[in-house]
Amino acid sequence: MTRRLPVRIALVLVTAISLVAACSGATGGLGSVPTSVPTASAEPTSPDLTPGPSASASPSTQPSEEASGSPAAPTSATATPATTDTMLVRAYFILGGEPGSVGLVPVLREVPKSTAVAKAAMTALLAGPTRLESGDRQISTAIPDGTTLLGVSAKNGVATVDLSTEYDSGSGSASMQYRLAQVVYTLTQFATIKSVVFQIDGETVTTFGSEGIVIDGPVGRADYDDQLPAIFVDRPAFRAGFASGGRVSGNADVFEATFRVTILDASGTPLVDDQVMASCGTGCRGTFSTTLSYKVGKGQWGTLRAYEPSAKDGTPTNIREYPVWLTPGG
């Protein structure tokens, strides 16, 4: 697609106080961490899914039936708050892969409960991937170490984020575009935020980084389609719980808008494999949302796989996959 290149960013006073008012309201909090796995939500403003039984459990190439060192796995699809002191937010990192598969991926973070949800999400993003996430699953970030959040506010659907000078250090067009996309996606997970204005050390930005990326005002998700895989699954998140009957949603740019989504159990056996159609395809990004039902005998790590069958011979292409926690029943 042709990216709209920006020319100028208005200097906006950043305050945490205005953030509270802007990010509450329609979205409310993202919800406390439940002890069991609720069904998936297709709406970006709904409470998100709980992580699997242990967010610190190491994922492997073949997900194990039980998470090492984790507490008892969830047993029902009813959301029961485990604590009133935490909430879930989403941080967007980069999931590695082949061309067509590499791109942004949502990862859940459990953070102290706060009405300043955008600040909490940005803090989680700047903390970067965990050591386990950056292992064989190739989760990474383009945001430089040492980047700090100086402020974030929101008004009339536009968030203004002020970051330290480390944020625009380094070089490489791909890295620069990814780090911008990570912030935009992380902040626009909230219904009250549609686009983002960037500041560096409180100063107006006219060009970003050594690559001279021009920014002419608020930028939104559509400005960073090139940082998405061909099939972008926004829900469920990486290593989230996914109960039978849950929704898988996102957007895709694939041939004739058609692709497939599969749920595999811990042994790699497909439990369900459905055809999905996006709202448009072949040169444009269309949204999709589908329900997947499956049966397993016990809670286990499984795999969510989205792929496009080759028009030539049906071979899976543009494969996007990551672990999800599967629960019996439903």
MINU-623414 format. One record per atom (N, C-alpha, C): x, z, y. Coordinates in steps of 0.2 Angstrom, whole numbers, padded with zeros to 4 digits, always signed. Each point is the difference from the previous one (the first is absolute). Layout:
! residues N
XZY
...
! end
This chain:
! residues 330
+0004+0000-0006
-0004+0000+0006
+0004+0000+0006
-0002-0002+0006
+0003+0000+0006
-0001+0007+0003
+0006+0004+0001
-0001+0007+0003
+0000-0001+0007
-0005+0004+0003
+0000+0001+0007
+0005+0004+0003
+0005-0002+0004
+0005+0003+0002
-0001+0004+0007
+0001+0006+0000
-0001+0004+0006
+0005-0002+0006
-0003+0002+0007
+0005+0000+0006
+0001+0006+0003
-0004+0005-0001
+0001+0006+0004
-0004+0006-0002
+0002+0006+0000
-0004+0006-0002
+0000+0005+0006
-0006+0001+0002
-0002+0005+0005
+0003+0007-0001
+0003+0003+0005
+0002+0007-0001
-0006+0005+0000
+0000+0003-0006
-0006+0005-0001
+0002+0007-0001
-0003+0005+0004
+0002+0007-0001
-0002+0002-0007
+0005+0003-0004
-0002+0002-0007
-0001+0008+0000
-0006+0002-0002
-0001+0007-0001
-0003+0001-0007
+0002+0005-0003
-0004+0002-0006
-0007+0003+0001
-0001+0002+0006
-0007+0002+0002
-0005-0005-0001
+0001-0006+0003
-0004-0006+0000
-0001-0002-0007
+0005+0000-0004
+0000-0002-0007
-0006+0004-0004
+0000+0006+0001
-0005+0004-0003
-0007-0003+0001
-0002-0001+0006
-0006-0003+0002
-0001-0007-0003
+0005-0004+0000
-0001-0007-0002
+0000-0001-0007
+0003+0004-0004
+0000-0001-0007
-0005+0004-0004
-0004+0005+0003
-0005+0003-0003
-0006-0004+0001
-0006+0002+0000
-0006-0004+0001
-0002-0004-0006
+0000-0006+0000
-0002-0004-0005
+0003+0001-0007
+0007+0001+0001
+0004+0000-0007
-0001+0007-0002
+0000+0005+0004
+0001+0007-0002
+0007+0001-0004
+0001+0006-0003
+0006+0000-0004
+0000-0004-0006
+0005-0002-0003
+0001-0004-0006
-0002+0004-0006
-0001+0007+0001
-0003+0004-0006
+0006+0003-0003
-0002+0006-0003
+0005+0004-0004
+0002-0003-0007
+0005+0003-0002
+0002-0003-0007
-0004+0003-0005
-0004-0004-0004
-0004+0002-0005
+0004+0002-0007
-0003+0004-0004
+0003+0002-0006
-0002-0005-0005
-0004-0005+0001
-0002-0005-0005
+0000-0006+0004
-0002-0006-0004
+0001-0006+0003
-0007-0003+0002
-0001-0001+0007
-0006-0003+0002
+0000-0008-0001
-0005-0003+0000
+0000-0007-0001
+0003-0004+0006
+0002-0006-0001
+0004-0003+0006
-0005-0002+0005
+0002+0000+0006
-0003-0002+0006
+0002-0006+0003
-0005-0005+0001
+0002-0006+0003
+0001+0000+0008
-0002+0005+0003
+0000+0001+0007
+0006+0004+0002
+0004-0003+0005
+0006+0003+0003
-0001+0007+0003
-0006+0001+0002
-0001+0007+0003
-0003+0005-0004
-0001-0001-0007
-0002+0005-0004
+0005+0004-0003
-0001+0006-0002
+0005+0004-0003
+0003-0004-0006
+0007+0001+0000
+0004-0004-0005
+0000+0003-0007
+0003-0003-0004
+0001+0003-0007
+0005+0005+0000
-0001+0005-0005
+0006+0004-0001
+0005-0003-0004
+0007+0002+0001
+0005-0002-0004
-0001+0002-0007
+0004-0003-0005
+0000+0002-0007
+0001+0008+0000
+0000+0002-0006
+0001+0007-0001
+0006+0003+0003
+0005-0004+0001
+0006+0003+0004
+0003-0006+0004
+0000+0001+0006
+0003-0006+0005
+0008+0000-0001
+0003+0005-0003
+0007+0000-0001
+0002-0002-0007
-0005-0002-0004
+0002-0002-0007
+0003-0007+0001
+0006-0001-0004
+0003-0006+0001
-0003-0006-0004
-0002-0006+0004
-0003-0005-0004
+0005-0004-0004
-0001-0003-0005
+0004-0004-0004
-0002-0007+0000
+0004-0005-0003
-0003-0006-0001
-0006-0001-0004
+0000+0004-0006
-0006+0001-0004
-0003+0007+0001
-0005+0001+0004
-0003+0006+0002
-0002+0004-0006
+0002+0007+0000
-0001+0004-0006
-0007+0003+0000
-0002+0002-0005
-0007+0003-0001
-0001+0006+0004
+0005+0004+0001
+0000+0006+0004
+0006+0001+0005
-0002+0002+0006
+0005+0001+0005
+0005+0006-0002
+0006-0001+0000
+0005+0005-0002
+0000+0005+0005
-0001+0007-0002
+0001+0005+0004
-0006+0001+0005
-0006-0003-0002
-0006+0000+0004
-0005+0005-0002
-0004+0002+0004
-0005+0005-0002
-0005-0004-0004
-0006+0003-0003
-0005-0003-0004
-0003-0006+0004
-0001-0005-0003
-0002-0006+0003
-0008+0001+0002
-0002-0004+0004
-0007+0000+0002
-0005-0002-0005
-0005+0003-0001
-0005-0001-0005
-0007-0003+0002
-0001+0000+0006
-0007-0003+0002
+0001-0004+0006
-0005-0003+0002
+0000-0005+0006
-0003+0004+0006
-0001+0006+0000
-0003+0004+0005
+0005+0003+0005
-0001-0002+0006
+0006+0002+0005
-0002+0008+0002
+0005+0004-0002
-0001+0007+0001
+0007+0002+0004
-0001+0002+0006
+0006+0002+0004
+0004+0005-0003
+0007-0001+0000
+0004+0004-0003
+0003+0006+0005
+0000-0002+0006
+0002+0004+0006
-0003-0002+0006
-0001+0004+0005
-0002-0002+0006
+0005-0001+0005
+0006+0001-0002
+0006+0000+0004
+0004-0007+0000
-0002-0005-0004
+0003-0006+0000
-0005-0006+0000
+0003-0006+0002
-0004-0006+0000
+0004-0006-0003
-0003-0005-0001
+0003-0006-0002
+0001-0005+0006
+0006-0003+0001
+0000-0006+0004
+0004-0005-0004
+0000-0006+0003
+0003-0006-0003
+0006-0002+0004
+0006-0001-0003
+0006-0003+0003
+0001-0007-0003
+0002-0005+0004
+0001-0006-0003
+0008-0002+0000
+0002-0001-0007
+0007-0002-0001
+0000-0007-0003
+0006-0001-0003
+0001-0007-0002
+0001+0000-0008
-0004-0003-0003
+0001-0001-0008
+0004-0006-0001
+0005+0000-0003
+0005-0005-0002
-0003-0005-0005
+0002-0006-0001
-0002-0005-0005
+0002-0007+0002
-0002-0004-0004
+0001-0007+0002
-0004-0003+0006
+0002-0006+0003
-0004-0003+0005
-0007+0000-0002
-0005+0002+0004
-0007+0000-0002
-0002+0006-0002
+0005+0005-0003
-0002+0006-0002
+0002+0006+0004
+0006-0001+0004
+0003+0005+0004
-0004+0001+0006
-0001+0006+0003
-0003+0001+0006
-0003+0007+0001
-0004+0001+0005
-0002+0007+0001
-0004+0003-0005
+0000+0007-0001
-0003+0003-0005
-0002+0007+0003
-0007+0002-0001
-0002+0007+0002
+0002+0005-0005
+0003+0006+0003
+0002+0005-0004
-0003+0007+0003
-0003+0004-0005
-0004+0006+0003
+0005+0005+0001
-0001+0004+0005
+0004+0006+0002
-0005+0006+0001
+0002+0006-0003
-0004+0006+0001
+0004+0004+0006
-0004+0001+0005
+0003+0003+0006
-0004+0006+0002
+0003+0004+0005
-0004+0006+0002
-0006-0003+0004
-0006+0003-0001
-0006-0002+0003
+0000+0001+0008
-0002-0006+0003
+0000+0000+0007
-0005-0005+0003
-0002+0001+0006
-0004-0005+0003
+0004-0005+0003
+0006+0001+0001
+0005-0006+0002
+0002-0004-0005
-0005-0004-0003
+0002-0003-0006
+0005-0006+0001
+0000-0003+0005
+0004-0006+0001
+0007+0003+0001
+0001+0005+0003
+0007+0004+0000
+0002+0002-0007
-0004+0002-0004
+0002+0002-0006
+0002-0006-0005
-0004-0005+0001
+0002-0006-0004
+0006-0003+0002
+0002+0000+0007
+0006-0003+0002
+0006+0005-0002
-0001+0006+0000
+0005+0005-0002
+0002-0002-0008
-0006-0001-0003
+0001-0002-0008
+0004-0006+0000
-0002-0005+0004
+0004-0007-0001
+0007+0001+0002
+0002+0004+0005
+0007+0000+0002
+0004+0004-0004
-0003+0004-0005
+0003+0004-0005
+0003-0005-0005
-0003-0005-0001
+0002-0005-0005
-0002+0001-0007
+0002-0005-0004
-0002+0001-0007
+0003+0006-0003
-0003+0003-0006
+0004+0005-0003
+0005-0003-0005
+0005+0004-0002
+0005-0002-0005
-0003-0004-0006
-0005+0003-0002
-0003-0003-0006
-0004-0007+0001
-0003+0000+0006
-0003-0006+0002
+0005-0006+0001
+0006+0002+0002
+0005-0005+0002
+0004-0002-0006
-0002+0002-0006
+0004-0001-0006
-0003-0007-0003
-0002+0000-0006
-0001-0006-0004
-0006-0004+0003
-0004+0003+0004
-0006-0003+0003
+0001-0003+0007
+0006+0000+0002
+0003-0004+0006
-0004+0002+0006
-0002+0006+0001
-0004+0001+0006
+0006+0002+0006
-0001-0004+0005
+0005+0001+0006
-0003+0000+0006
+0004+0001+0006
-0003+0000+0006
+0005-0004+0005
-0002-0003+0005
+0004-0004+0004
+0002+0004+0007
-0003+0006+0000
+0001+0004+0006
+0006+0004-0001
+0005-0001+0005
+0006+0003+0000
+0000+0008-0001
+0005+0003-0003
+0001+0007+0000
+0001+0003+0007
-0003+0005+0001
+0001+0004+0006
-0005-0002+0005
-0005-0005-0001
-0005-0001+0004
-0005+0006+0001
-0001+0002+0006
-0005+0005+0001
-0006-0002+0004
-0005+0004-0001
-0007-0001+0003
+0001+0004+0007
-0001-0003+0006
+0000+0003+0006
-0007+0001+0003
-0005-0004-0003
-0007+0002+0002
-0004-0006-0003
-0006+0002+0000
-0005-0005-0002
-0007+0002+0003
-0004-0005+0002
-0006+0001+0003
-0005-0006-0001
-0006+0001+0001
-0005-0006-0002
-0005+0001+0005
-0002-0006+0003
-0006-0001+0004
-0003-0007+0000
-0006+0000-0001
-0004-0006+0000
+0002-0005-0006
+0002+0003-0005
+0002-0004-0006
+0007-0002+0000
+0004+0002+0005
+0007-0002+0000
+0005+0007+0000
+0004+0000-0005
+0005+0005-0001
+0006-0002+0004
+0003+0005+0003
+0007-0001+0003
+0005+0005-0003
+0005-0003-0003
+0005+0004-0004
+0006-0001+0004
+0003+0006+0001
+0007+0001+0003
+0005+0002-0005
+0005-0004-0001
+0005+0001-0005
+0007+0000+0003
+0004+0004-0003
+0007+0000+0002
+0004-0006+0000
+0006-0001+0003
+0003-0006+0000
+0003-0003-0006
+0000+0005-0005
+0003-0002-0007
-0005-0005-0003
-0006+0000+0002
-0006-0004-0003
+0002-0008+0001
+0003-0002+0006
+0001-0007+0001
+0008-0001-0001
+0003+0004-0004
+0007-0001-0001
+0001-0005-0006
+0006-0003-0001
+0001-0004-0006
-0002-0007+0002
+0000-0004-0005
-0001-0007+0001
-0004-0003-0006
-0002-0006+0000
-0003-0004-0005
-0008+0000+0001
-0002-0006+0001
-0007-0002+0002
-0005+0003-0005
+0002+0000-0007
-0005+0002-0005
+0000+0008+0001
+0005+0003+0001
+0000+0008+0001
-0004+0002+0006
+0001-0004+0005
-0004+0002+0006
-0007-0001-0001
-0002-0006-0003
-0007-0001-0001
-0003+0005-0004
+0003+0002-0006
-0002+0005-0004
-0001+0007+0003
+0005+0002+0004
-0001+0007+0003
-0006+0000+0005
-0001-0006+0003
-0006+0000+0005
-0006+0000-0004
+0000-0003-0006
-0006-0001-0004
-0002+0007-0003
+0005+0004-0002
-0001+0006-0003
-0003+0005+0004
+0002+0000+0007
-0003+0004+0005
-0007-0002+0001
-0001-0006+0001
-0007-0003+0001
-0005+0002-0005
+0002-0001-0006
-0005+0001-0006
-0001+0008-0001
+0005+0004+0001
-0001+0007+0000
-0004+0002+0005
+0000-0002+0006
-0004+0003+0005
-0008-0003+0000
+0000-0006-0002
-0007-0004-0001
-0004+0002-0006
+0003+0005-0004
-0004+0002-0006
-0006+0004+0003
+0000+0002+0006
-0006+0004+0003
-0004-0005+0004
-0007+0002-0001
-0005-0005+0003
+0000+0000+0008
+0003+0005+0003
+0000+0000+0007
+0006-0004+0003
+0005-0002-0004
+0006-0004+0002
-0001-0007-0003
+0000-0005+0004
+0000-0007-0002
+0007-0003+0002
+0004+0002+0005
+0006-0003+0001
+0005+0005+0003
+0006-0002+0001
+0005+0005+0002
+0005-0003+0005
+0001+0004+0005
+0005-0002+0005
+0007+0004-0001
+0005-0003+0000
+0007+0004-0001
+0003+0002+0006
+0004+0005+0000
+0004+0003+0005
+0007+0002-0003
+0005-0001+0003
+0007+0003-0002
+0002+0005+0005
+0001+0006-0002
+0002+0005+0005
-0004+0000+0006
-0006-0001+0000
-0005+0000+0005
+0000-0006+0005
+0004-0005-0002
+0001-0006+0005
-0004-0006-0003
-0002-0004+0005
-0003-0006-0002
+0004-0005-0004
-0003-0002-0005
+0004-0005-0004
-0002-0007+0001
+0005-0004+0002
-0001-0007+0001
+0002-0005-0006
+0006+0002-0003
+0002-0003-0006
+0002+0005-0005
-0001-0001-0006
+0001+0006-0005
+0006-0002-0004
+0005+0004+0000
+0006+0000-0004
+0005-0006+0002
+0005-0001-0004
+0005-0005+0002
-0002-0007-0002
-0006-0001-0004
-0003-0006-0001
-0004-0003+0006
-0001+0005+0005
-0004-0003+0005
-0008-0001-0001
-0003+0004-0005
-0007-0001-0001
-0004+0002+0006
-0004-0005+0002
-0003+0002+0006
-0007+0003-0001
-0002+0005+0004
-0006+0003-0001
-0004+0000+0006
-0006-0002+0000
-0004-0001+0006
-0006+0004+0001
+0000+0006-0004
-0006+0004+0001
-0001+0003-0007
-0006+0002-0001
-0002+0003-0006
+0000-0005-0006
+0003+0002-0006
+0000-0004-0006
-0004+0004-0005
-0003-0004-0005
-0004+0002-0005
+0003-0002-0007
-0004+0001-0005
+0002-0002-0007
+0000-0007-0001
-0004-0004+0004
+0000-0007-0001
+0007-0003+0002
+0004+0003+0005
+0006-0002+0002
+0006+0001-0005
-0002+0003-0006
+0005+0001-0005
-0002-0002-0007
-0004-0006+0000
-0001-0002-0006
+0006-0002-0005
+0005-0003+0004
+0006-0002-0004
+0004+0006-0003
-0002+0006+0001
+0003+0006-0003
-0004+0002-0006
-0005-0003-0002
-0004+0001-0005
+0001-0004-0006
-0001+0003-0006
+0001-0005-0006
-0006-0005+0000
+0000-0005-0005
-0006-0004+0000
-0006+0003-0002
+0000+0005-0004
-0006+0005-0002
+0002+0007+0003
-0003+0002+0005
+0001+0007+0003
-0005+0004-0002
+0001+0005-0004
-0004+0005-0002
+0001+0006+0004
-0006+0002+0004
+0001+0005+0005
-0003+0007-0003
-0005-0001-0005
-0002+0006-0004
-0001-0002-0007
+0002+0004-0005
+0003+0006+0001
+0007-0001+0002
+0003+0006+0003
+0007+0000+0002
+0005+0001-0006
+0006-0001+0001
+0005+0001-0005
+0000+0007-0002
+0000+0000-0007
-0001+0007-0004
-0006+0004+0002
-0005-0003+0002
-0006+0003+0002
-0004+0001-0007
-0005+0005+0000
-0005+0000-0005
-0005-0006+0000
-0002-0002-0006
-0005-0006+0000
-0004+0001-0005
-0006+0003+0001
-0005+0001-0005
-0004-0006-0002
-0003+0000-0006
-0004-0006-0002
-0006-0001+0005
-0001-0006+0001
-0005-0001+0005
+0002+0000+0007
+0007+0001+0001
+0002+0000+0007
+0001-0007+0003
+0001-0001+0006
+0001-0006+0004
+0007-0002+0001
+0001-0006-0001
+0007-0003+0002
-0001-0004+0006
+0003+0001+0006
-0001-0004+0005
+0006-0002+0004
+0000-0005+0004
+0005-0002+0004
-0001-0007+0003
+0005-0004+0000
+0000-0007+0002
+0005-0005-0003
-0001-0006-0001
+0004-0005-0003
+0000-0007+0003
+0005-0003-0001
+0001-0007+0001
+0002-0004-0006
-0004-0002-0004
+0001-0003-0006
-0004-0007-0001
+0002-0004-0005
-0003-0007-0001
-0007+0001-0001
-0004-0003+0003
-0008+0000-0001
-0002+0007+0001
+0003+0005+0003
-0002+0007+0001
-0001+0004-0006
+0002-0003-0006
-0001+0003-0007
+0006+0003-0003
+0000+0007-0002
+0005+0003-0004
-0003+0005-0005
+0004+0004-0003
-0002+0004-0005
+0003+0007+0001
-0004+0006-0002
+0002+0006+0001
-0001+0004-0007
+0006+0003-0002
+0000+0003-0007
+0002+0007+0001
-0003+0005-0005
+0002+0006-0001
+0003+0001-0007
+0006+0002+0000
+0003+0001-0007
+0001+0008-0001
-0001+0002-0006
+0001+0007-0002
+0008+0001-0001
+0001+0007-0002
+0007+0002+0000
+0005-0004-0005
-0003-0003-0005
+0004-0005-0004
+0000-0007+0002
-0003-0002+0005
+0000-0006+0003
-0005-0005-0003
-0005+0003-0003
-0006-0003-0003
-0005-0001+0006
-0002-0007+0001
-0005-0001+0005
-0007+0004-0001
-0003+0003+0004
-0006+0004-0001
-0006-0004+0003
+0002-0004+0006
-0005-0005+0003
+0004-0005+0004
-0003-0006+0000
+0004-0005+0003
-0006-0005+0003
-0001+0001+0007
-0005-0004+0003
+0002-0005+0005
-0004-0005+0001
+0001-0005+0005
-0002+0003+0006
+0003-0001+0006
-0002+0002+0006
+0001-0006+0005
-0005+0000+0005
+0000-0006+0005
+0001+0003+0007
+0005-0002+0004
+0000+0002+0007
-0005-0004+0004
-0001+0002+0006
-0004-0003+0005
+0002-0007+0002
+0007-0001+0000
+0002-0007+0001
+0007+0000-0003
+0003-0006-0001
+0006-0001-0003
+0004-0006+0001
+0006-0001-0003
+0004-0006+0002
+0001-0001+0007
+0004+0004+0003
+0002+0000+0007
-0003+0004+0004
-0004+0005-0002
-0003+0005+0004
-0001+0006-0004
+0000+0006+0003
-0001+0006-0003
-0007+0002-0001
-0003+0001-0006
-0007+0002+0000
+0000+0007-0003
-0005+0004+0001
-0001+0007-0002
-0003+0000-0007
+0001+0005-0004
-0003+0001-0006
-0002+0007-0002
-0005+0001-0004
-0001+0007-0002
-0004-0001-0007
+0003+0003-0005
-0003+0000-0007
+0000+0006-0003
-0005+0001-0005
+0000+0006-0004
+0002-0001-0007
+0005+0005-0002
+0002-0001-0007
-0001+0006-0004
-0003-0001-0006
-0002+0006-0004
+0005-0001-0007
+0001+0006-0003
+0005+0000-0005
-0002+0006-0004
+0003+0001-0006
+0000+0006-0004
+0006+0002-0003
+0002+0006+0001
+0006+0003-0003
-0002+0007-0003
+0004+0002-0006
-0001+0006-0003
+0002+0006+0003
+0005-0001+0005
+0003+0006+0003
+0003-0002+0007
+0001+0004+0004
+0004-0002+0007
+0007-0002-0002
+0002-0005+0004
+0006-0003-0001
+0002-0005+0006
+0007-0001+0000
+0002-0005+0005
-0001-0007-0003
-0004-0004+0004
-0001-0007-0001
+0003-0004+0005
-0002-0007+0000
+0003-0005+0005
-0006-0004+0002
+0000+0000+0007
-0004-0005+0003
+0004-0007+0001
-0003-0005-0002
+0004-0006+0001
-0005-0006+0003
+0002-0003+0005
-0003-0005+0003
+0004-0006+0000
-0003-0006-0002
+0005-0006-0001
-0004-0006+0001
+0003-0006+0001
-0003-0006+0001
+0002-0005-0006
-0005-0002-0004
+0002-0004-0006
+0003-0007+0003
+0005-0002-0002
+0003-0007+0002
-0005-0005-0001
-0001-0005+0005
-0005-0005-0001
+0002-0005-0006
+0007+0000-0001
+0003-0005-0005
-0002+0002-0007
+0002+0007-0002
-0001+0002-0007
-0003+0007+0000
-0002+0003+0005
-0003+0007+0000
+0005+0005+0000
+0007-0001+0000
+0005+0005+0000
-0001+0005+0006
+0000+0006-0001
-0001+0005+0006
+0006-0001+0006
-0003-0001+0006
+0005-0001+0005
-0002+0005+0006
+0004+0001+0005
-0002+0005+0005
-0002+0006-0002
+0004+0003-0005
-0003+0006-0003
+0002+0006+0004
-0005+0004+0001
+0000+0007+0004
-0002+0005-0005
+0004+0005-0002
-0002+0005-0004
+0004+0007+0001
-0004+0005-0001
+0003+0007+0001
-0004+0005-0004
+0003+0006-0001
-0004+0005-0004
-0006+0003+0003
-0005+0002-0004
-0006+0004+0003
-0001+0004-0006
-0004+0006+0002
-0002+0005-0005
-0007-0001-0003
+0000-0001-0006
-0007-0002-0003
-0003+0006-0003
-0006+0001+0000
-0004+0006-0002
-0005-0002-0005
-0002+0004-0006
-0005-0002-0004
-0007+0001+0003
-0005-0003-0004
-0006+0001+0003
-0002-0005+0005
-0006+0000+0003
-0002-0004+0005
-0003-0007-0002
! end
